[in-house]
Amino acid sequence: MQMTDHKPRHFHWSCDGGIATLRLSRPDRKNPLTFDSYAELRDTFRNLVYADDVDVVVFASNEGNFCSGGDVHDIIGPLVDMDMKGLLAFTRMTGDLVKAMIGCGKPIIAAVDGICVGAGAIIAMAADLRLATPDAKCAFLFTRVGLAGCDMGACAMLPRIIGQGRAAELLYTGRAMDAAEGHAWGFWNALHPADLLDAEAHRLAQRLKSGPTFAHGITKTQLNQEWNMGLEQAIEAEAQAQAICMQTQDFRRAYNAFVKKEKPSFEGN
């Protein structure tokens, strides 16, 4: 499958040289999500499993903000009047977006400026690497609208990133985590000025793309699957995964380049 010509209706998408860039497309509302954009994002990440023209995804901000979560009028309002069957269908769909991001087989870099709250914070959390500006405000604010903090996998994933106590504070209180705090806690991998954020995200994406992309997919799989493994299971799983990578041409290319004292040129096979 080729994603270069992918034309989604509810967000901006471009693909150049193996790096796909995605931006939500409602900057006037700080880029909220709707039922349709949730579903289209889910389907896009599901399709990335089969895309051989995408090696890395940059989930970028748009006009100074990342995502303001579910749209109050398009999502929150209808949910108030929905029955349990409809509500569960919705919450399962939003969780499926996170599953699709985790299972897409491509490294995802979130480049976050400004507002990153609710489902936006979850999307950033579900990315593999997270860059932000000093003005980024991230909040898992579900309790502030009368809901539990356990949304879209937050209670499983956030403690693994920043620790149980810190995650509990954010999920109970719904308060904003400022950029310096998030960087110190390990949520953000790095902070960059707003005018350099996109360039730095794509520089990192280019670094990943120039590496052994097949092996990167294996790394992503193991990072997520080993959450539920004991140490012995994890060591065995990694033995099998690494043996698979040792059969690739990229492994042979790296060896030949080392012998010749050259930099290896990986091709993802």
Stockholm file with secondary structure:
# STOCKHOLM 1.0

chainA/1-269         MQMTDHKPRHFHWSCDGGIATLRLSRPDRKNPLTFDSYAELRDTFRNLVYADDVDVVVFASNEGNFCSGGDVHDIIGPLVDMDMKGLLAFTRMTGDLVKAMIGCGKPIIAAVDGICVGAGAIIAMAADLRLATPDAKCAFLFTRVGLAGCDMGACAMLPRIIGQGRAAELLYTGRAMDAAEGHAWGFWNALHPADLLDAEAHRLAQRLKSGPTFAHGITKTQLNQEWNMGLEQAIEAEAQAQAICMQTQDFRRAYNAFVKKEKPSFEGN
#=GR chainA/1-269 SS CCCTTCCCSSEEEEEETTEEEEEESCGGGTSCBCHHHHHHHHHHHHHHTTCSSCSEEEEECBTTBSBCCBCIIIIIHHHHTCCHHHHHHHHHHHHHHHHHHHHSSSCEEEEECSEEETHHHHHHHHSSEEEECTTCEEECCGGGGTCCSCCTTHHHHHHHHHCHHHHHHHHHHCCEEEHHHHHHHTSSSEECCHHHHHHHHHHHHHHHHTSCHHHHHHHHHHHHHGGGCCHHHHHHHHHHHHHHHTTSHHHHHHHHHHHTTCCCCCCCC
#=GC SS_cons         CCCTTCCCSSEEEEEETTEEEEEESCGGGTSCBCHHHHHHHHHHHHHHTTCSSCSEEEEECBTTBSBCCBCIIIIIHHHHTCCHHHHHHHHHHHHHHHHHHHHSSSCEEEEECSEEETHHHHHHHHSSEEEECTTCEEECCGGGGTCCSCCTTHHHHHHHHHCHHHHHHHHHHCCEEEHHHHHHHTSSSEECCHHHHHHHHHHHHHHHHTSCHHHHHHHHHHHHHGGGCCHHHHHHHHHHHHHHHTTSHHHHHHHHHHHTTCCCCCCCC
//
